Amino acid sequence: MESTPTSLDEMFSENDLIFVDGSVKGRNGAGFFKYFYNSRHFEDLKIEPMRLELEDNSLFLRVMRNPKCFTVSGVVDEVKVYANLLGDKITFLSQLAKNDESKPGRKKNRRRLNRKGDNQTDKKKALLRTLQEMCYESYTLCKSKQFNFDDIRYGFLVEMVYLIDRAIGIKKDEGYSFGHHKTPNTDSDTDDNLVAAVYYTCAVLNKPVSILTSDYDIPRLLDTTAPLLGADEFLPYNHDFRNGLNINGFNLYMFDGHVIEKFSYGFSIGFCEKFALSDVGVEKAEETREEVSALWKKFSEGYT
């Protein structure tokens, strides 16, 4: 699928509803947090990784402040975990520093370092405080902009996406932020929730929608699950799903920390004739097909 380079401002102007993934704030993600979390003293920290992390969080805040941008519960939880881990580590380092200050000879050495101009600890502490404040603001903002799906059909879509991923192992979880996902396959359902949010908006709310992410598991899920869930063999139960995706369409915006690439889905999605899972045992494939079929029947009954 061909992509088009774009910008945040163009994305905002071209869309009415955008679901935002927490990975957008994670360009520096795993590398920064593992390095930071393994640090034992403020003096061990380097300013440049913190500066990059501040840039990422600043961009994430800019995105979430836009009135067209929303997120889902899993992202809210992940942002909260990140903020709490950061706060706990800062508290830990502060306590270690306080304990060190009380040791004989430590104050004298500290004054010597300050005279040499080699001590940037205060600057590092200030950067970490700013980062901590931004992280908690991100959590508060995400919580206030959590899109609530008060409809059991959304849950059915989440479950169907999860069933296909569980059977095939779609998610690779490469380079995601510390503290949330596992490698190679994640137990987190945040990606499933985001993809289901896109499907629900197109099929049930009958609206076009977009998703902004830096996580390559998202396009993997979209590329694999949309054709399978729209398979001919599930008609007429998945009729609204097929029509919603083809008529409304959706956009995927991939952000690598520097460039945003736009991918447009819908209008010509090639739905499968049969629900066929490759590289999966016959028994597992049939079990998954039956589970998805049952969920489509429930979905079509219009539970609310």
C-alpha positions as CSV (number, residue, x, y, z in Angstrom):
1,M,0.0,0.0,0.0
2,E,1.4,3.4,-1.0
3,S,1.8,6.1,1.6
4,T,1.8,9.9,1.5
5,P,4.1,12.1,3.7
6,T,2.0,14.5,5.8
7,S,2.2,16.6,8.9
8,L,0.3,16.9,12.2
9,D,-1.5,20.1,11.0
10,E,-2.6,18.4,7.8
11,M,-3.8,15.4,9.8
12,F,-5.8,17.6,12.1
13,S,-7.4,19.5,9.2
14,E,-8.3,16.4,7.2
15,N,-10.0,14.4,10.0
16,D,-12.9,14.7,12.4
17,L,-12.0,11.8,14.7
18,I,-8.5,10.4,15.4
19,F,-7.6,7.7,17.8
20,V,-4.1,8.1,19.3
21,D,-1.9,5.3,20.4
22,G,0.5,5.8,23.4
23,S,3.4,4.7,21.2
24,V,3.4,8.2,19.7
25,K,5.2,9.4,22.8
26,G,7.7,6.5,22.6
27,R,10.2,7.4,19.9
28,N,12.9,7.2,22.6
29,G,10.7,4.9,24.7
30,A,12.3,1.6,25.7
31,G,15.9,2.9,25.3
32,F,15.4,5.8,27.6
33,F,13.4,4.1,30.2
34,K,15.7,1.1,30.5
35,Y,18.7,3.3,30.7
36,F,17.0,5.6,33.2
37,Y,15.5,2.8,35.3
38,N,18.9,1.1,35.6
39,S,20.6,4.3,36.8
40,R,21.7,4.4,40.4
41,H,22.5,8.1,40.8
42,F,21.4,11.4,39.2
43,E,25.1,11.9,38.2
44,D,24.8,8.8,36.0
45,L,22.2,10.4,33.8
46,K,22.8,12.1,30.5
47,I,21.0,15.2,29.5
48,E,20.4,14.4,25.8
49,P,18.2,11.3,26.3
50,M,16.1,13.3,28.7
51,R,15.8,16.2,26.3
52,L,14.6,13.8,23.5
53,E,12.1,12.2,25.9
54,L,10.8,15.7,26.8
55,E,10.3,16.4,23.0
56,D,8.3,13.2,22.6
57,N,6.1,14.0,25.5
58,S,5.6,17.5,24.4
59,L,4.5,16.3,20.9
60,F,2.1,13.8,22.5
61,L,0.6,16.5,24.6
62,R,0.1,18.7,21.5
63,V,-1.7,15.8,19.8
64,M,-3.9,15.0,22.7
65,R,-4.9,18.7,23.2
66,N,-6.4,18.8,19.8
67,P,-10.2,18.5,20.1
68,K,-10.3,15.8,17.3
69,C,-8.0,13.4,19.2
70,F,-9.2,10.7,21.5
71,T,-7.8,7.4,22.9
72,V,-8.9,4.2,24.5
73,S,-8.7,2.7,28.0
74,G,-5.6,0.7,27.4
75,V,-3.6,3.7,26.4
76,V,-4.8,5.6,29.4
77,D,-3.6,2.7,31.6
78,E,-0.2,2.6,29.9
79,V,0.4,6.3,30.2
80,K,-0.5,6.1,33.9
81,V,1.9,3.2,34.4
82,Y,4.7,5.1,32.7
83,A,4.0,8.2,34.8
84,N,4.0,6.2,38.1
85,L,7.2,4.3,37.2
86,L,8.9,7.6,36.4
87,G,7.8,9.2,39.7
88,D,8.8,6.1,41.7
89,K,12.3,6.1,40.2
90,I,12.8,9.8,40.8
91,T,11.8,9.3,44.4
92,F,14.2,6.4,44.7
93,L,17.1,8.4,43.2
94,S,16.3,11.4,45.4
95,Q,16.3,9.2,48.5
96,L,19.7,7.7,47.5
97,A,21.1,11.2,46.9
98,K,19.8,12.3,50.4
99,N,21.4,9.2,52.0
100,D,24.7,9.9,50.2
101,E,24.7,13.5,51.3
102,S,24.7,12.4,54.9
103,K,27.8,10.3,54.5
104,P,31.1,11.7,55.9
105,G,33.1,13.5,53.3
106,R,30.3,13.6,50.7
107,K,29.5,17.3,51.1
108,K,33.2,18.2,50.7
109,N,33.4,16.2,47.5
110,R,30.2,17.7,46.3
111,R,31.6,21.2,46.8
112,R,34.7,20.3,44.9
113,L,32.7,19.0,42.0
114,N,30.7,22.2,41.9
115,R,33.8,24.3,41.9
116,K,35.1,22.4,38.8
117,G,31.8,22.9,37.1
118,D,31.4,19.2,36.5
119,N,28.2,18.7,38.4
120,Q,25.0,19.1,36.3
121,T,22.9,17.2,38.8
122,D,20.5,20.1,39.5
123,K,19.9,20.6,35.8
124,K,19.1,16.9,35.4
125,K,16.8,17.0,38.4
126,A,14.9,20.0,36.8
127,L,14.5,18.1,33.5
128,L,13.2,15.0,35.3
129,R,10.7,17.1,37.3
130,T,9.5,18.7,34.0
131,L,9.2,15.3,32.4
132,Q,7.3,14.0,35.4
133,E,4.8,16.9,35.3
134,M,4.3,16.3,31.6
135,C,3.7,12.6,32.1
136,Y,1.0,13.2,34.7
137,E,-0.6,15.9,32.5
138,S,-0.6,13.3,29.7
139,Y,-2.4,10.9,31.9
140,T,-5.0,13.4,33.1
141,L,-5.6,14.5,29.5
142,C,-5.9,11.0,28.1
143,K,-8.3,10.0,30.9
144,S,-10.5,13.0,30.0
145,K,-10.4,12.1,26.3
146,Q,-11.0,8.3,26.7
147,F,-13.6,7.3,24.1
148,N,-16.1,5.2,25.9
149,F,-17.8,2.4,23.9
150,D,-21.0,1.7,25.8
151,D,-22.0,-1.1,23.4
152,I,-21.3,-4.8,23.7
153,R,-20.7,-4.9,19.9
154,Y,-17.4,-3.1,20.5
155,G,-16.5,-5.9,22.9
156,F,-17.3,-8.4,20.2
157,L,-15.0,-6.7,17.8
158,V,-12.2,-6.6,20.3
159,E,-12.6,-10.3,21.0
160,M,-12.6,-11.1,17.3
161,V,-9.4,-9.2,16.7
162,Y,-7.9,-10.9,19.7
163,L,-8.9,-14.4,18.5
164,I,-7.2,-13.9,15.2
165,D,-4.1,-12.5,16.8
166,R,-3.9,-15.3,19.3
167,A,-4.2,-17.9,16.6
168,I,-1.6,-16.4,14.2
169,G,0.6,-14.3,16.5
170,I,0.4,-11.1,14.5
171,K,1.9,-8.7,17.1
172,K,5.7,-8.6,17.3
173,D,5.9,-5.6,19.7
174,E,9.2,-4.2,18.3
175,G,10.7,-1.3,20.3
176,Y,7.7,-0.5,22.4
177,S,7.9,1.5,25.6
178,F,9.3,0.0,28.8
179,G,6.8,-1.5,31.2
180,H,3.8,-2.3,29.0
181,H,4.3,-5.0,26.5
182,K,6.2,-8.3,26.2
183,T,8.3,-9.6,23.4
184,P,7.9,-11.2,21.0
185,N,4.1,-11.4,21.4
186,T,2.3,-9.2,23.9
187,D,-0.4,-9.9,26.4
188,S,-1.5,-6.3,26.2
189,D,-4.9,-5.8,24.5
190,T,-4.4,-2.1,23.8
191,D,-3.6,-2.7,20.1
192,D,-6.7,-4.9,19.8
193,N,-8.8,-2.1,21.4
194,L,-7.5,0.5,19.1
195,V,-8.1,-1.6,16.0
196,A,-11.6,-2.5,17.2
197,A,-12.3,1.2,17.9
198,V,-11.6,1.9,14.2
199,Y,-13.9,-0.9,13.0
200,Y,-16.6,0.1,15.4
201,T,-16.6,3.7,14.3
202,C,-16.8,2.8,10.6
203,A,-19.3,0.0,11.0
204,V,-21.6,1.0,13.9
205,L,-21.2,4.8,14.1
206,N,-21.0,5.0,10.3
207,K,-18.2,7.6,10.4
208,P,-14.8,7.8,8.8
209,V,-12.0,7.6,11.4
210,S,-8.2,7.7,11.6
211,I,-5.5,6.3,13.9
212,L,-2.1,7.7,14.8
213,T,0.5,5.3,16.0
214,S,4.2,4.6,16.0
215,D,3.6,0.9,16.7
216,Y,4.0,-1.4,13.7
217,D,1.7,-4.0,15.3
218,I,-1.2,-1.7,14.4
219,P,-0.8,-2.0,10.6
220,R,-0.1,-5.7,11.0
221,L,-3.4,-6.1,12.8
222,L,-5.3,-4.0,10.3
223,D,-3.9,-5.7,7.3
224,T,-4.6,-9.2,8.6
225,T,-7.9,-8.9,10.5
226,A,-9.9,-6.6,8.2
227,P,-10.0,-9.0,5.2
228,L,-10.6,-12.0,7.5
229,L,-13.4,-10.4,9.5
230,G,-15.0,-9.3,6.3
231,A,-14.9,-12.8,4.8
232,D,-17.8,-13.7,2.5
233,E,-18.6,-16.8,4.5
234,F,-19.8,-14.6,7.5
235,L,-22.4,-12.8,5.4
236,P,-25.0,-11.5,6.2
237,Y,-23.8,-11.1,9.8
238,N,-20.8,-9.0,8.9
239,H,-22.6,-6.9,6.3
240,D,-22.4,-3.6,8.3
241,F,-18.7,-4.2,8.9
242,R,-18.0,-4.6,5.2
243,N,-20.1,-1.7,4.2
244,G,-18.8,0.5,7.0
245,L,-15.2,-0.1,6.0
246,N,-15.7,0.3,2.3
247,I,-18.0,3.3,2.4
248,N,-16.4,5.3,5.3
249,G,-12.8,4.1,5.1
250,F,-10.1,4.9,7.6
251,N,-6.6,6.3,7.6
252,L,-3.5,5.0,9.3
253,Y,-0.9,7.6,10.3
254,M,2.5,6.1,11.1
255,F,4.8,8.4,13.0
256,D,8.5,7.4,13.3
257,G,9.5,10.4,15.5
258,H,10.4,12.6,12.5
259,V,8.0,11.9,9.6
260,I,4.3,11.0,9.4
261,E,3.2,8.7,6.7
262,K,-0.5,8.4,5.7
263,F,-2.0,5.1,4.6
264,S,-5.6,5.1,3.4
265,Y,-7.8,2.0,3.9
266,G,-11.3,1.3,2.8
267,F,-13.3,1.7,-0.5
268,S,-11.4,-1.3,-2.0
269,I,-10.5,-3.6,0.9
270,G,-10.2,-7.1,-0.5
271,F,-12.3,-9.3,1.8
272,C,-11.5,-13.0,1.8
273,E,-13.9,-15.5,0.4
274,K,-13.2,-17.9,3.2
275,F,-11.9,-17.4,6.8
276,A,-8.6,-19.2,6.2
277,L,-5.6,-18.9,8.7
278,S,-2.2,-19.6,7.2
279,D,0.5,-21.5,9.2
280,V,-2.1,-22.6,11.8
281,G,-3.1,-26.2,12.5
282,V,-6.4,-27.3,11.0
283,E,-8.0,-27.8,14.5
284,K,-6.9,-24.4,15.7
285,A,-8.0,-22.7,12.5
286,E,-11.4,-24.3,12.7
287,E,-11.9,-23.5,16.3
288,T,-11.0,-19.8,15.7
289,R,-13.4,-19.7,12.7
290,E,-16.3,-21.1,14.7
291,E,-15.6,-18.6,17.6
292,V,-15.5,-15.6,15.2
293,S,-18.6,-16.9,13.4
294,A,-20.5,-17.1,16.7
295,L,-19.4,-13.5,17.6
296,W,-20.6,-12.2,14.2
297,K,-24.0,-13.7,14.8
298,K,-24.2,-12.0,18.2
299,F,-23.0,-8.7,16.7
300,S,-25.7,-8.7,14.0
301,E,-28.4,-9.1,16.7
302,G,-27.6,-5.6,17.7
303,Y,-27.0,-6.0,21.4
304,T,-26.7,-2.6,23.1
